[in-house]
Amino acid sequence: MSAMRRAVFIDEQGVPEALEWDEQDAASLHLLATGADGTPIGCARLLPDGHIGRMAVLPAWRGQGVGRALLAAAIRAAQAQGHTALQLSAQIHAAGFYEVAGFVAEGEAYAEAGIPHVAMRLDFPQKR
């Protein structure tokens, strides 16, 4: 998983290595998507506070439903953990992807690691 994050965030997007690895990794639930041969092709993490982060899909696998599957798995995991909402920091170019899943942008765009982002939130329906 670390090789995939390095390839996508550090090598492809130019995120400084010091910003990619943090103390949140140890406390997070890590999700991994693999190809038919077991090779890692996508990943995401769910932080204990209900934030999704470090969602990445290798370039060769983009547009094939890997990101949708990872996001759906993160949503299911968050619901199973009892969260009532999910939050994430979406790169602006990916905001539409999250909107399709029901996330709503909150506030103005901002830079994170030099990349334009927007905060997004998904509230789960309350059980009665």
LODO-901265 format. One line per field, with one value per residue (C-alpha): residue number from 1; chain; y, x, z. Coordinates in nm, 2 decimals. Each point is the difference from the previous one (the first is absolute). Example, Ala and Ser with C-alpha at 12.3 -4.5 7.8 and 13.67 -1.06 7.14 Angstrom:
2
n = 1, 2
chain = A, A
north = -0.45, 0.34
east = 1.23, 0.14
up = 0.78, -0.07
//
This chain:
128
n = 1, 2, 3, 4, 5, 6, 7, 8, 9, 10, 11, 12, 13, 14, 15, 16, 17, 18, 19, 20, 21, 22, 23, 24, 25, 26, 27, 28, 29, 30, 31, 32, 33, 34, 35, 36, 37, 38, 39, 40, 41, 42, 43, 44, 45, 46, 47, 48, 49, 50, 51, 52, 53, 54, 55, 56, 57, 58, 59, 60, 61, 62, 63, 64, 65, 66, 67, 68, 69, 70, 71, 72, 73, 74, 75, 76, 77, 78, 79, 80, 81, 82, 83, 84, 85, 86, 87, 88, 89, 90, 91, 92, 93, 94, 95, 96, 97, 98, 99, 100, 101, 102, 103, 104, 105, 106, 107, 108, 109, 110, 111, 112, 113, 114, 115, 116, 117, 118, 119, 120, 121, 122, 123, 124, 125, 126, 127, 128
chain = A, A, A, A, A, A, A, A, A, A, A, A, A, A, A, A, A, A, A, A, A, A, A, A, A, A, A, A, A, A, A, A, A, A, A, A, A, A, A, A, A, A, A, A, A, A, A, A, A, A, A, A, A, A, A, A, A, A, A, A, A, A, A, A, A, A, A, A, A, A, A, A, A, A, A, A, A, A, A, A, A, A, A, A, A, A, A, A, A, A, A, A, A, A, A, A, A, A, A, A, A, A, A, A, A, A, A, A, A, A, A, A, A, A, A, A, A, A, A, A, A, A, A, A, A, A, A, A
north = 0.00, 0.24, -0.06, 0.09, 0.32, 0.09, -0.05, 0.21, 0.27, 0.05, -0.09, 0.09, 0.29, 0.14, -0.02, 0.05, -0.33, 0.16, 0.08, -0.34, -0.21, 0.09, -0.13, -0.06, -0.31, -0.21, 0.08, -0.03, -0.28, -0.06, -0.12, -0.16, -0.08, -0.27, -0.13, -0.36, -0.10, 0.16, 0.30, 0.31, 0.25, 0.24, 0.10, 0.23, 0.05, 0.07, 0.20, -0.06, 0.33, -0.08, 0.16, -0.18, 0.07, -0.11, -0.14, -0.10, -0.21, -0.09, 0.18, -0.32, -0.08, 0.33, 0.02, -0.37, 0.02, -0.05, 0.33, -0.05, -0.34, 0.15, 0.28, -0.23, -0.22, 0.30, 0.11, -0.35, -0.01, 0.34, -0.10, -0.32, 0.20, 0.21, 0.33, 0.22, 0.18, -0.01, 0.28, 0.03, 0.25, -0.04, 0.12, 0.24, -0.21, -0.30, 0.19, -0.12, -0.36, 0.04, 0.20, -0.30, -0.20, 0.26, 0.22, 0.37, 0.27, 0.22, 0.34, 0.14, -0.17, 0.00, -0.13, -0.32, -0.11, 0.27, -0.17, 0.16, -0.18, 0.04, -0.14, -0.25, -0.17, -0.29, -0.03, -0.34, -0.03, -0.03, -0.34, 0.02
east = 0.00, 0.28, 0.15, -0.34, -0.03, 0.36, -0.07, -0.32, 0.05, 0.38, 0.11, -0.30, -0.15, 0.32, -0.12, 0.30, 0.09, -0.01, -0.37, -0.10, 0.09, -0.16, -0.10, -0.36, 0.11, 0.04, -0.35, -0.18, -0.19, 0.18, -0.19, 0.18, -0.13, 0.19, 0.00, -0.10, 0.36, 0.01, 0.21, -0.10, -0.17, -0.18, -0.02, -0.17, 0.00, -0.28, 0.11, -0.16, -0.18, -0.18, 0.23, 0.09, 0.35, 0.29, -0.24, 0.21, -0.04, 0.29, -0.03, -0.04, -0.31, -0.18, -0.34, -0.07, -0.20, 0.28, -0.05, -0.37, 0.05, 0.25, -0.23, -0.29, 0.21, 0.10, -0.36, -0.10, 0.28, -0.08, -0.37, 0.11, 0.21, -0.30, 0.10, -0.30, 0.20, 0.32, 0.23, 0.29, 0.23, -0.05, 0.23, -0.21, 0.03, -0.15, -0.29, -0.25, 0.09, -0.09, -0.31, -0.14, 0.03, -0.20, 0.28, -0.06, 0.27, 0.03, 0.17, 0.25, 0.29, 0.34, 0.35, 0.12, 0.36, -0.02, -0.31, -0.34, -0.25, -0.35, -0.15, -0.29, -0.25, -0.24, -0.27, -0.15, -0.38, -0.10, -0.14, -0.34
up = 0.00, 0.07, -0.34, -0.16, 0.21, -0.09, -0.37, 0.00, 0.25, 0.01, -0.35, -0.21, 0.20, 0.16, 0.36, 0.23, 0.16, 0.35, -0.05, -0.14, 0.31, 0.33, 0.34, -0.13, -0.19, 0.32, 0.12, -0.33, -0.17, -0.34, -0.30, -0.29, -0.35, -0.19, -0.36, -0.08, 0.06, 0.35, -0.10, 0.19, -0.23, 0.23, 0.37, 0.25, 0.37, 0.25, 0.30, 0.34, -0.02, -0.32, -0.26, -0.32, -0.12, -0.21, -0.27, -0.30, -0.31, -0.23, -0.33, -0.21, 0.21, 0.01, -0.16, 0.06, 0.32, 0.25, 0.16, 0.03, 0.16, 0.25, 0.09, 0.04, 0.23, 0.21, 0.03, 0.12, 0.24, 0.14, 0.05, 0.17, 0.24, 0.09, -0.18, -0.09, -0.27, -0.20, -0.09, -0.25, -0.16, -0.38, -0.27, -0.20, -0.32, 0.19, 0.18, -0.27, 0.08, 0.36, -0.08, -0.20, 0.33, 0.19, 0.14, 0.02, -0.02, 0.31, -0.02, -0.24, -0.17, 0.17, -0.06, 0.16, -0.09, -0.28, -0.16, -0.01, 0.23, 0.13, 0.33, -0.07, 0.23, -0.03, 0.27, 0.05, 0.03, 0.36, 0.10, 0.17
//
